[in-house]
């Protein structure tokens, strides 16, 4: 009787640890999705702001959810390559190079 009880308790403990680990993974996935959403929104804000700028780069924008630094890495006749350095207030970071027509 004792080995059977011991085995059932072990299974219940393993199931509990599995559920705890799964909850931690789901929490981390949610945090990463939220971070990705913030980075994408900052990118869209930076792109719209750069399109409206009349001055020459570099630009620096500060929004409630992060900051963006924009520099020109290559300037051609028809278009320029802009480098967006996007940083969220929670520590997420992305560097994007984009060609924008002059």
Secondary structure, DSSP 8 states (H G I E B T S, - for coil): -HHHHHHHHHHHHHHHHHHHHHHHHHHHHHHHHHHHHHHHHHHHHHHHHHHH--S-S-EEEEETTEEEEEEEEEE-SSEEEEEEEEEETTS-EEEEEEEEE-
